[in-house]
Amino acid sequence: MSIFEYNEEEEMRKIRASEYKNGKEDGIAQGIKQGIEQGIVQGMVETCKELGVSFEQTVARLKLRFDISEQETQEKAGHYWC
């Protein structure tokens, strides 16, 4: 085989492997980011509750901190407000 010959199967395998690696790395990074955010939310909710802050005030603080909708904030806070 000449160095000028193109092996389509080999090139496609290399491209798939590269894209798989990039996708995996992106997924891991996204998971880490989500985990950190969940930990911050949980910590804020538990701290607010321990300090006697109302659920509504906690939701307002989370909404400001994360710039998310009222409904999403209530869902996140409610998850940890046991």
Solvent accessible surface area in square Angstrom, and as a share of the most:
residue,aa,sasa,rsa
1,M,177,0.79
2,S,55,0.35
3,I,159,0.81
4,F,181,0.75
5,E,98,0.44
6,Y,156,0.59
7,N,66,0.34
8,E,111,0.50
9,E,145,0.65
10,E,58,0.26
11,E,60,0.27
12,M,83,0.37
13,R,125,0.46
14,K,101,0.43
15,I,91,0.46
16,R,144,0.52
17,A,53,0.41
18,S,54,0.35
19,E,105,0.47
20,Y,155,0.59
21,K,122,0.52
22,N,69,0.35
23,G,42,0.40
24,K,115,0.49
25,E,88,0.39
26,D,98,0.51
27,G,41,0.39
28,I,95,0.48
29,A,61,0.48
30,Q,108,0.48
31,G,37,0.35
32,I,102,0.52
33,K,142,0.60
34,Q,98,0.44
35,G,39,0.38
36,I,105,0.53
37,E,53,0.24
38,Q,103,0.46
39,G,43,0.41
40,I,60,0.31
41,V,3,0.02
42,Q,70,0.31
43,G,32,0.31
44,M,48,0.21
45,V,0,0.00
46,E,77,0.34
47,T,69,0.40
48,C,12,0.07
49,K,80,0.34
50,E,150,0.67
51,L,136,0.68
52,G,67,0.64
53,V,25,0.14
54,S,46,0.30
55,F,55,0.23
56,E,123,0.55
57,Q,103,0.46
58,T,0,0.00
59,V,3,0.02
60,A,52,0.40
61,R,126,0.46
62,L,1,0.01
63,K,78,0.33
64,L,153,0.76
65,R,131,0.48
66,F,36,0.15
67,D,130,0.67
68,I,36,0.18
69,S,61,0.40
70,E,80,0.36
71,Q,131,0.58
72,E,71,0.32
73,T,0,0.00
74,Q,83,0.37
75,E,106,0.47
76,K,51,0.22
77,A,0,0.00
78,G,40,0.39
79,H,129,0.57
80,Y,47,0.18
81,W,64,0.23
82,C,136,0.81
